[in-house]
Amino acid sequence: MLMSKLHQDIASFLILIIHIASFLVLIILEMCWCCRLYLLTIANLFPTALAQQYEDCLLFAWAGDFFPP
């Protein structure tokens, strides 16, 4: 059975909210330098496009002088 347009819109909106929330949580966790290796491991375990974006962000932050070694 096909979902109605309203149900499709609601599902799309919820997926968008979940992606934004997960990205914000990862950014907050990434601020703690001790969490970076753990997050890189998660990004490697789940090689989706979204995880690849997280990994790219983490590697960029790792290479910068903003965080301690």
mmCIF file of the C-alpha atoms, coordinates in Angstrom:
data_MODEL
# 
_entry.id   MODEL 
# 
loop_
_atom_site.group_PDB 
_atom_site.id 
_atom_site.type_symbol 
_atom_site.label_atom_id 
_atom_site.label_alt_id 
_atom_site.label_comp_id 
_atom_site.label_asym_id 
_atom_site.label_entity_id 
_atom_site.label_seq_id 
_atom_site.pdbx_PDB_ins_code 
_atom_site.Cartn_x 
_atom_site.Cartn_y 
_atom_site.Cartn_z 
_atom_site.occupancy 
_atom_site.B_iso_or_equiv 
_atom_site.pdbx_formal_charge 
_atom_site.auth_seq_id 
_atom_site.auth_comp_id 
_atom_site.auth_asym_id 
_atom_site.auth_atom_id 
_atom_site.pdbx_PDB_model_num 
ATOM 1  C CA . MET A 1 1  ? 0.000  0.000  0.000  1.00 0.00 ? 1  MET A CA 1 
ATOM 2  C CA . LEU A 1 2  ? 1.376  3.371  -0.975 1.00 0.00 ? 2  LEU A CA 1 
ATOM 3  C CA . MET A 1 3  ? 1.777  6.036  1.645  1.00 0.00 ? 3  MET A CA 1 
ATOM 4  C CA . SER A 1 4  ? -0.206 9.182  1.244  1.00 0.00 ? 4  SER A CA 1 
ATOM 5  C CA . LYS A 1 5  ? 1.542  12.437 0.380  1.00 0.00 ? 5  LYS A CA 1 
ATOM 6  C CA . LEU A 1 6  ? 1.102  13.669 3.957  1.00 0.00 ? 6  LEU A CA 1 
ATOM 7  C CA . HIS A 1 7  ? 2.743  10.545 5.368  1.00 0.00 ? 7  HIS A CA 1 
ATOM 8  C CA . GLN A 1 8  ? 5.624  10.882 2.911  1.00 0.00 ? 8  GLN A CA 1 
ATOM 9  C CA . ASP A 1 9  ? 6.117  14.520 3.904  1.00 0.00 ? 9  ASP A CA 1 
ATOM 10 C CA . ILE A 1 10 ? 6.075  13.653 7.599  1.00 0.00 ? 10 ILE A CA 1 
ATOM 11 C CA . ALA A 1 11 ? 8.546  10.785 7.086  1.00 0.00 ? 11 ALA A CA 1 
ATOM 12 C CA . SER A 1 12 ? 10.879 13.015 5.074  1.00 0.00 ? 12 SER A CA 1 
ATOM 13 C CA . PHE A 1 13 ? 10.714 15.720 7.726  1.00 0.00 ? 13 PHE A CA 1 
ATOM 14 C CA . LEU A 1 14 ? 11.475 13.237 10.527 1.00 0.00 ? 14 LEU A CA 1 
ATOM 15 C CA . ILE A 1 15 ? 14.433 11.823 8.612  1.00 0.00 ? 15 ILE A CA 1 
ATOM 16 C CA . LEU A 1 16 ? 15.761 15.339 8.088  1.00 0.00 ? 16 LEU A CA 1 
ATOM 17 C CA . ILE A 1 17 ? 15.409 16.134 11.805 1.00 0.00 ? 17 ILE A CA 1 
ATOM 18 C CA . ILE A 1 18 ? 17.191 12.889 12.753 1.00 0.00 ? 18 ILE A CA 1 
ATOM 19 C CA . HIS A 1 19 ? 20.083 13.651 10.395 1.00 0.00 ? 19 HIS A CA 1 
ATOM 20 C CA . ILE A 1 20 ? 20.456 17.200 11.708 1.00 0.00 ? 20 ILE A CA 1 
ATOM 21 C CA . ALA A 1 21 ? 20.289 16.029 15.329 1.00 0.00 ? 21 ALA A CA 1 
ATOM 22 C CA . SER A 1 22 ? 22.840 13.271 14.775 1.00 0.00 ? 22 SER A CA 1 
ATOM 23 C CA . PHE A 1 23 ? 25.186 15.700 13.041 1.00 0.00 ? 23 PHE A CA 1 
ATOM 24 C CA . LEU A 1 24 ? 24.913 18.176 15.925 1.00 0.00 ? 24 LEU A CA 1 
ATOM 25 C CA . VAL A 1 25 ? 25.552 15.440 18.493 1.00 0.00 ? 25 VAL A CA 1 
ATOM 26 C CA . LEU A 1 26 ? 28.652 14.330 16.613 1.00 0.00 ? 26 LEU A CA 1 
ATOM 27 C CA . ILE A 1 27 ? 29.919 17.906 16.367 1.00 0.00 ? 27 ILE A CA 1 
ATOM 28 C CA . ILE A 1 28 ? 29.501 18.328 20.134 1.00 0.00 ? 28 ILE A CA 1 
ATOM 29 C CA . LEU A 1 29 ? 31.254 15.019 20.818 1.00 0.00 ? 29 LEU A CA 1 
ATOM 30 C CA . GLU A 1 30 ? 34.024 15.932 18.404 1.00 0.00 ? 30 GLU A CA 1 
ATOM 31 C CA . MET A 1 31 ? 34.802 18.991 20.489 1.00 0.00 ? 31 MET A CA 1 
ATOM 32 C CA . CYS A 1 32 ? 36.170 16.585 23.070 1.00 0.00 ? 32 CYS A CA 1 
ATOM 33 C CA . TRP A 1 33 ? 39.475 15.545 21.475 1.00 0.00 ? 33 TRP A CA 1 
ATOM 34 C CA . CYS A 1 34 ? 39.465 12.197 23.270 1.00 0.00 ? 34 CYS A CA 1 
ATOM 35 C CA . CYS A 1 35 ? 36.301 11.202 21.358 1.00 0.00 ? 35 CYS A CA 1 
ATOM 36 C CA . ARG A 1 36 ? 37.824 11.716 17.903 1.00 0.00 ? 36 ARG A CA 1 
ATOM 37 C CA . LEU A 1 37 ? 39.270 8.224  17.488 1.00 0.00 ? 37 LEU A CA 1 
ATOM 38 C CA . TYR A 1 38 ? 35.966 6.673  18.576 1.00 0.00 ? 38 TYR A CA 1 
ATOM 39 C CA . LEU A 1 39 ? 34.026 8.760  16.049 1.00 0.00 ? 39 LEU A CA 1 
ATOM 40 C CA . LEU A 1 40 ? 36.488 7.924  13.282 1.00 0.00 ? 40 LEU A CA 1 
ATOM 41 C CA . THR A 1 41 ? 35.980 4.245  14.109 1.00 0.00 ? 41 THR A CA 1 
ATOM 42 C CA . ILE A 1 42 ? 32.200 4.660  13.834 1.00 0.00 ? 42 ILE A CA 1 
ATOM 43 C CA . ALA A 1 43 ? 32.621 6.442  10.508 1.00 0.00 ? 43 ALA A CA 1 
ATOM 44 C CA . ASN A 1 44 ? 34.727 3.523  9.279  1.00 0.00 ? 44 ASN A CA 1 
ATOM 45 C CA . LEU A 1 45 ? 32.250 0.912  10.529 1.00 0.00 ? 45 LEU A CA 1 
ATOM 46 C CA . PHE A 1 46 ? 29.335 2.543  8.740  1.00 0.00 ? 46 PHE A CA 1 
ATOM 47 C CA . PRO A 1 47 ? 30.701 3.663  5.360  1.00 0.00 ? 47 PRO A CA 1 
ATOM 48 C CA . THR A 1 48 ? 27.656 5.588  4.253  1.00 0.00 ? 48 THR A CA 1 
ATOM 49 C CA . ALA A 1 49 ? 27.716 8.984  2.627  1.00 0.00 ? 49 ALA A CA 1 
ATOM 50 C CA . LEU A 1 50 ? 26.722 10.586 5.940  1.00 0.00 ? 50 LEU A CA 1 
ATOM 51 C CA . ALA A 1 51 ? 29.478 8.775  7.844  1.00 0.00 ? 51 ALA A CA 1 
ATOM 52 C CA . GLN A 1 52 ? 31.950 9.838  5.165  1.00 0.00 ? 52 GLN A CA 1 
ATOM 53 C CA . GLN A 1 53 ? 30.966 13.459 5.747  1.00 0.00 ? 53 GLN A CA 1 
ATOM 54 C CA . TYR A 1 54 ? 31.554 13.030 9.490  1.00 0.00 ? 54 TYR A CA 1 
ATOM 55 C CA . GLU A 1 55 ? 34.918 11.410 8.846  1.00 0.00 ? 55 GLU A CA 1 
ATOM 56 C CA . ASP A 1 56 ? 35.958 14.228 6.522  1.00 0.00 ? 56 ASP A CA 1 
ATOM 57 C CA . CYS A 1 57 ? 34.992 16.805 9.151  1.00 0.00 ? 57 CYS A CA 1 
ATOM 58 C CA . LEU A 1 58 ? 36.854 14.919 11.852 1.00 0.00 ? 58 LEU A CA 1 
ATOM 59 C CA . LEU A 1 59 ? 40.000 14.537 9.755  1.00 0.00 ? 59 LEU A CA 1 
ATOM 60 C CA . PHE A 1 60 ? 39.898 18.249 8.965  1.00 0.00 ? 60 PHE A CA 1 
ATOM 61 C CA . ALA A 1 61 ? 39.631 19.086 12.681 1.00 0.00 ? 61 ALA A CA 1 
ATOM 62 C CA . TRP A 1 62 ? 42.384 16.565 13.491 1.00 0.00 ? 62 TRP A CA 1 
ATOM 63 C CA . ALA A 1 63 ? 44.766 18.250 11.055 1.00 0.00 ? 63 ALA A CA 1 
ATOM 64 C CA . GLY A 1 64 ? 44.134 21.724 12.430 1.00 0.00 ? 64 GLY A CA 1 
ATOM 65 C CA . ASP A 1 65 ? 45.882 23.416 15.318 1.00 0.00 ? 65 ASP A CA 1 
ATOM 66 C CA . PHE A 1 66 ? 42.558 23.980 17.048 1.00 0.00 ? 66 PHE A CA 1 
ATOM 67 C CA . PHE A 1 67 ? 42.646 20.733 19.046 1.00 0.00 ? 67 PHE A CA 1 
ATOM 68 C CA . PRO A 1 68 ? 45.410 19.263 21.221 1.00 0.00 ? 68 PRO A CA 1 
ATOM 69 C CA . PRO A 1 69 ? 47.315 16.244 19.829 1.00 0.00 ? 69 PRO A CA 1 
# 
